[in-house]
Amino acid sequence: MTLPLTTDYDYGISAVDAEYYRPQRAAIHLIVESGIVALVDTGTTFSIPGVISVLKEKNLALENVAYVFLTHIHLDHAGGASECMRNFPNAKLVVHPRGARHMADPARLIAGVIAVYGEAEFKRIYGEIYPIEACRIIEAPDKFRIDLNGRPLLLLDTPGHARHHYSIYDEQSNTFFTGDTFGVSYREFDVNGLEFIFPTTTPVQFDPVAAHASIDKIMQYNPDYAFLTHYSRIGNLPRHADEMHNLIDTFVAMAKKVSENQFERHARLTTELTRLLLKKLDSHGCPLPHEAMSELLQSDIKLNAQGLEIWLDQSANRL
């Protein structure tokens, strides 16, 4: 098979394209320490043959995959977990305590996605997902430490995008693997080495207060880079942290404003999010035409709007 797009960084870190919907939408990160391997997020079941091919190309034995880290259990990050366990016989799955039971028994997780997409579309996108033996699952609470062949990795609880989310601090490279906590940054939007970033407020557990706190928690370590699942390495982190804080507040204010008319809420919110991000991209200097920008943003905007709507409803119910 053709190898998926792979980008090699320093400190034994690589990004393997998960081939999720389009190129460079979702990354599976490899951390290699003296021949021992960890994966950070898995893409879908259909992503794993590509990962296996990359490991073989790098002369890394499948038996040397020691850990599979799930930053959280949304299926673009965790859908390939059971396929990893089937192919990497010595691997342990490291997951947030709130997500562990869904890996051991994924029936409820699968049912929730099928309810949205339908069974045929679910299988087309994600394939088969199987239960994972509890003995192969490691639950990782806040400040949990993993030793990857002498390389210390620190897992920090970072909710906001989801309550079952952690981020990984790699002391050796002074970088974080942030899943969706530090937002989304597609390489098509880079301008002269400066990335464009925006929050992901997808259903169903968006929490702006927790999101702000998690960004601050990451920045306390003064990391040089963050590796995002969507899509891979970004620098300029102090600037991006400020932008994330600003956009979280802007998204929330926008959602509160459009909530005055619930019958038109989703359409209005989608329109306003699109307008805001296109304006930001113009200011960023992105040369793409608006039609191309909108196409790249379309899925994220739809999910962000849905997540903000659920947050609005949950907030109203708490009053």
C-alpha positions as a printed Julia matrix, in Angstrom:
319×3 Matrix{Float64}:
   0.0    0.0    0.0
   1.03   3.64  -0.45
   2.48   5.13   2.72
   0.34   7.86   4.27
   1.77  11.37   4.49
   4.37  11.32   7.27
   6.26  14.26   8.76
   9.33  13.55  10.88
  10.32  16.02  13.59
  13.2   15.97  16.04
  13.27  13.99  19.31
  11.87  10.89  17.58
   8.44  12.43  16.95
   6.54  11.86  13.7
   3.07  12.75  12.46
   1.3   10.11  10.37
  -1.75  11.25   8.43
  -4.82   9.38   9.72
  -6.39   9.76   6.25
  -9.58  10.97   7.91
 -11.88  12.54   5.28
  -9.03  14.49   3.63
  -5.23  14.79   3.85
  -3.83  16.66   6.85
  -7.06  16.77   8.78
  -6.08  14.37  11.59
  -2.65  13.19  12.73
  -1.51  10.12  14.6
   1.72  10.98  16.39
   4.53   8.53  17.01
   7.02   9.0   19.84
  10.04   6.72  19.43
  12.59   6.29  22.2
  15.47   3.91  21.4
  13.23   1.66  19.33
  10.26   1.64  21.72
   7.13   3.3   20.36
   4.12   5.18  21.68
   1.18   6.35  19.57
  -0.78   9.46  20.45
  -4.35   9.11  19.17
  -5.32   6.52  16.58
  -7.57   7.95  13.91
 -10.08   5.31  12.82
  -9.84   1.56  12.2
  -8.96   2.41   8.6
  -5.97   4.5    9.75
  -4.06   1.61  11.35
  -2.81  -0.19   8.21
  -1.06   3.06   7.28
   0.53   3.3   10.73
   1.73  -0.3   10.44
   3.29   0.45   7.05
   5.1    3.49   8.48
   6.41   1.45  11.43
   7.74  -1.21   9.06
   9.3    1.48   6.85
  11.09   2.79   9.95
  12.2   -0.76  10.93
  10.14  -0.62  14.12
   8.64  -3.94  15.21
   4.93  -4.05  15.98
   5.86  -5.78  19.24
   7.78  -2.63  20.23
   4.66  -0.47  20.44
   4.44  -0.08  24.21
   1.64   2.46  24.63
  -1.33   3.83  22.73
  -2.39   7.15  24.22
  -5.92   8.46  23.65
  -6.08  12.16  24.44
  -9.86  11.63  24.56
 -12.36   9.14  23.21
 -14.0   11.02  20.34
 -13.79   8.57  17.47
 -11.54  10.63  15.19
  -9.0   10.22  18.02
  -9.92   6.81  19.45
 -11.78   4.94  16.73
  -8.7    2.88  15.85
  -7.87   1.88  19.43
  -9.18  -1.67  19.26
  -7.45  -2.24  15.92
  -4.22  -1.09  17.57
  -4.69  -3.61  20.36
  -5.29  -6.36  17.79
  -2.07  -5.54  15.92
   0.3   -4.4   18.67
   0.41  -7.35  21.08
   2.46  -5.68  23.82
   0.71  -2.3   23.81
  -1.2   -0.84  26.73
  -4.02   1.62  26.11
  -3.71   4.79  28.21
  -6.99   6.65  28.6
  -8.62   9.2   30.9
 -10.54   7.57  33.79
 -13.78   9.0   32.41
 -13.2    7.25  29.08
 -11.8    3.88  30.18
 -15.14   2.06  30.53
 -16.12   3.09  27.0
 -13.0    1.4   25.64
 -13.71  -1.8   27.58
 -17.34  -1.72  26.44
 -17.79   0.62  23.46
 -21.46  -0.21  22.85
 -22.78   3.08  24.25
 -20.13   5.11  22.43
 -20.94   3.38  19.14
 -24.69   3.78  19.63
 -24.3    7.52  20.18
 -22.42   7.97  16.91
 -24.8    5.7   14.98
 -27.69   7.81  16.27
 -26.13  10.8   14.53
 -24.75   9.23  11.32
 -26.72   5.99  10.87
 -25.18   2.52  10.94
 -24.08   2.36   7.31
 -22.3    5.72   7.46
 -20.76   4.84  10.83
 -19.19   1.69   9.38
 -18.03   3.53   6.29
 -16.22   6.17   8.34
 -15.07   4.2   11.39
 -15.23   0.5   10.53
 -15.5   -2.08  13.31
 -14.78  -1.17  16.92
 -14.28  -3.96  19.45
 -14.12  -4.15  23.24
 -10.61  -3.94  24.72
  -9.58  -6.21  27.57
  -9.59  -4.33  30.86
  -6.15  -5.76  31.72
  -4.67  -3.83  28.79
  -6.2   -0.48  29.79
  -4.33   2.0   31.99
  -6.41   4.79  33.53
  -4.51   8.06  33.66
  -5.67  10.63  36.25
  -4.22  14.13  36.49
  -0.39  14.21  36.75
  -0.09  10.52  35.88
   3.42   9.62  34.71
   4.49   7.09  32.1
   8.06   5.98  31.46
   8.62   5.37  27.74
  11.9    3.46  27.75
  13.45   6.03  30.1
  11.62   9.01  28.58
   9.25  10.65  31.09
   5.76  11.6   29.89
   3.39  13.55  32.15
  -0.37  13.37  31.57
  -2.43  16.35  32.67
  -6.21  16.5   32.97
  -7.28  19.17  30.46
 -11.09  19.36  30.13
 -12.97  22.02  28.2
 -13.33  20.25  24.87
 -14.36  17.06  26.68
 -14.38  15.93  30.3
 -12.44  12.79  29.33
  -9.47  14.71  27.9
  -5.82  14.75  28.93
  -2.74  16.31  27.34
   0.77  14.85  27.38
   3.87  16.81  28.36
   7.08  15.41  26.87
   9.88  16.8   29.01
  12.61  15.68  26.62
  11.33  17.79  23.71
   9.55  20.39  25.9
   6.39  19.89  23.88
   2.75  19.02  24.52
   0.47  16.63  22.69
  -2.81  18.45  23.13
  -5.48  16.49  21.23
  -8.19  19.13  20.83
  -7.52  21.16  24.0
  -5.33  23.7   22.19
  -7.66  23.96  19.22
  -7.36  23.22  15.52
  -4.71  24.51  13.12
  -4.67  23.35   9.51
  -1.45  23.67   7.57
  -3.27  25.09   4.53
  -3.79  28.29   6.56
  -0.1   28.86   7.46
   1.28  32.2    6.28
   5.05  32.8    6.35
   5.55  30.32   9.16
   2.72  31.66  11.32
  -0.16  29.29  11.98
  -3.87  30.08  12.24
  -5.69  28.54  15.2
  -9.26  28.33  16.46
 -11.12  26.43  19.23
 -13.06  23.24  18.7
 -16.33  23.35  20.65
 -17.8   20.1   19.33
 -20.63  18.27  21.16
 -21.32  17.41  23.86
 -19.13  18.59  26.72
 -17.81  22.02  25.76
 -17.06  24.03  28.9
 -15.54  27.48  28.32
 -14.38  27.96  31.92
 -12.54  24.62  31.88
 -11.18  25.33  28.39
  -9.56  28.57  29.56
  -8.07  26.83  32.6
  -6.65  23.98  30.51
  -4.89  26.35  28.12
  -3.35  28.17  31.08
  -2.33  24.83  32.61
  -0.44  23.87  29.44
   1.25  27.26  29.14
   2.58  27.06  32.72
   5.19  24.63  31.35
   6.43  27.14  28.74
   6.44  24.52  25.94
   8.27  25.18  22.69
   5.65  23.47  20.53
   2.24  21.81  20.68
   1.32  18.78  18.6
  -2.38  19.03  17.73
  -4.34  16.14  16.34
  -5.74  18.63  13.76
  -3.02  19.12  12.39
   0.32  18.39  14.05
   3.02  20.77  15.22
   2.56  24.47  15.87
   4.87  27.02  17.48
   4.2   30.64  18.51
   2.35  29.27  21.54
   2.03  32.43  23.69
   0.41  34.22  20.75
  -1.87  31.26  20.02
  -2.88  30.87  23.68
  -4.01  34.51  23.7
  -5.95  33.94  20.47
  -7.58  30.81  21.86
  -8.73  32.68  24.97
 -10.09  35.49  22.82
 -11.93  33.19  20.42
 -13.45  31.04  23.19
 -14.96  34.2   24.68
 -16.05  35.41  21.24
 -17.69  32.06  20.42
 -19.56  32.11  23.74
 -20.74  35.7   23.3
 -21.89  34.89  19.78
 -23.8   31.83  20.99
 -25.56  33.82  23.7
 -26.56  36.47  21.2
 -28.05  34.11  18.62
 -29.87  32.07  21.31
 -32.57  34.74  21.42
 -34.25  33.0   18.47
 -33.96  29.23  18.88
 -35.81  28.43  15.65
 -33.05  30.02  13.58
 -30.24  29.4   16.04
 -28.17  26.82  14.21
 -28.28  28.6   10.86
 -27.43  31.95  12.43
 -24.62  30.51  14.53
 -23.12  28.73  11.52
 -23.28  31.92   9.49
 -21.7   34.02  12.24
 -18.92  31.52  12.92
 -18.12  31.37   9.2
 -18.08  35.15   8.91
 -15.83  35.51  11.96
 -13.26  32.9   10.89
 -13.1   34.15   7.3
 -12.48  37.67   8.6
  -9.76  36.34  10.9
  -8.16  34.44   8.02
  -8.18  37.56   5.85
  -6.44  39.48   8.63
  -3.99  36.59   8.97
  -3.08  37.09   5.31
  -4.29  33.73   4.04
  -4.24  33.91   0.23
  -6.89  31.23  -0.35
 -10.23  32.35  -1.83
 -13.17  32.38   0.6
 -14.74  29.4   -1.15
 -11.66  27.26  -0.45
 -11.42  28.51   3.14
 -15.08  27.77   3.75
 -14.72  24.26   2.37
 -11.83  23.52   4.75
 -13.75  24.99   7.7
 -17.21  23.6    6.91
 -17.19  20.47   9.06
 -15.57  22.18  12.05
 -18.02  25.07  11.91
 -21.0   22.73  11.82
 -19.72  20.74  14.81
 -18.72  23.89  16.71
 -22.19  25.32  16.22
 -23.78  22.1   17.5
 -21.49  22.06  20.53
 -22.25  25.68  21.38
 -25.98  24.98  21.09
 -25.74  22.05  23.49
 -23.73  24.22  25.9
 -26.45  26.89  25.7
 -29.17  24.35  26.49
 -27.2   22.84  29.35
 -26.49  26.3   30.76
 -30.19  27.18  30.59
 -31.12  23.96  32.4
 -28.71  24.81  35.24
 -30.45  28.13  35.9
